[in-house]
């Protein structure tokens, strides 16, 4: 009887550890499967790129002090970090979701002002995706500003929220 109880405990303990390991990406507040599908084949992009809703890019970032931001980033980037800017046309519905592969600050600028994110979800245990933000914007032109990245490359997906 004692062996059966110990064996069952080992089985259940192993199952719960495995389940905990699988919850990395499930810990986001919304699904990130689209980003997981887009990031591996994301085309290269440089600062000043034009982003397309429904796609991802693999940015080669520049030293943050060499990036010409439309407005100063909402969070001042530390020396030695990287950044980029990009342009995007916001659809008439006005809601966009930006997901980043690694740590970085993201600002979205419209009409010369930073628009605060409407929702944020960040997870450190999801391979390849670090955070996702949602913005309520006006249809039309917007500038995306990335700053404070610790590495010189970063993947960015631009999607409409599900």
N, C-alpha and C positions, 0 to 999 in steps of 0.2 A: 504493500500500500504506500509506503514511504517513497519508493522509487517512482511510482506513478505520479504522486503529487509533485515531486521534484521535476520530473520530466514535463508535466503540464506547465509548471512555472517557467521552465526554460523555454518552452514553445511560446507561451504568451509573452514573455519578456522579449524574446527575439522578434516577435511580430510587432510589438509596440516600438522597438528601436527602429525597425525597418520602416514602419509607418511614419515615424518622426523624421527619418531621413528623406522620405518622399514628399514631405510637406513644404519644402523650401519655396517653391514657386506658388504653391497653393496658399501661402500666407499673404499674398497680395490681396488687396481689397477687391480687385477685379481680375478677370482672366488676362494672362499675358502670352497665350499660345500664339497669337498672331506675330508678336515680336520674336518669339522663339523660331518661328518659321522664316521670318524676314532677315534676321541678323546674319545667319551664315553666308548668305549670298549678297549682302549689302554692297553696292558699288562704292568705290572710293569717292570722297568729296573733300574739298578744301574750303577754307573760310570764304564766305561770299556766295556759297552754293545756293541754288534754288531748290527748295524742298517740294516734294509732291506728296499730297495726302494719300495715305495707303501704302507708302513705301518707307524703306529705311536706307540710311547711308552710313558709311564707315568713314568718319572724319579723321583727317590728318590735322591735328590741332597745332596752332602756333603758340609761341611763348606769349603769355597773357599780356605782357607789356607792349607787344607788337600788334595786338588786335585793336582795330578801330571800332569801338562800340558806339552805337547810336546814342545811348545814354549810359552813364556809369552803372555797372552791375549793382543790383540791390544789395548784394553781399560783396564787399570788397575782396577781390581775389588775393591770395597770398603770393608773395614773390616766388618765382620758380615754378608756377603752375601754368597750365595751358588753357586756351580758349579758341573760340571761333564765332562767327556770325553767319546767319543764313536768312534767306527770304522765303516766305511761304504765303500762298494765297488761301485765306481762310474761307471755307464754303459759307453760303448764306446762313446755314443753321448756326454757325458760329462756335461750335464746340470742337475742340481738338484735344487729343491725348498725345503727350510726348513721353517716350520711354527711353531711358538711357542704360547703356551696358555697364557703366562704372560711375564712380563718384564724380560729380560735377554740379555746378550751380547752373540753373537755366532760368533765364528771364525771357518773357515774350513782351515785345514792345509794339504798341499801336498808338498812332497819333502822338508820337513823341513821349509816351508815358508807359511805364512798366505796368502790366496787368497782373494782378495777384492770381495765383492758381486757385481754382475752385475746389480741388481735391488732390490729395497726395497719398501715395502708397510707396513705401520703401521696404525692401527686404534684402538682408545681407546673405541669405542662404540660398538664393536662386541663381544657379550658374548662368552667367551671361546677361543677366538683367538685374540692375541695382535699384532703379526707381522709376516710377511712372507718375506723371502729373496731368491733370485735366484743367483746361482753361475755357472760360466762357468769353468769347471774343466777338467782335463785330465782323461780318463778312467783309472780305477785302484783304489788303496787304498787311502783313505783320513781319516783324524782324525777330528772329530767334537768336538769343545771345547765350553762348556757353562759356563758362569761366570757372576757374578754380580746379580744373581737372589735374590730377596728379600724374597722369600719363599723357603721352602725345597722340593717342588715338582713342576714339570713342565712337560707339555706334549709337545712332539716334533713329527711332521710329516715329513717324508722324501719322496718327490714325484718328478716325472719328470714334468716340466712345461707343462701346457695345451696350 
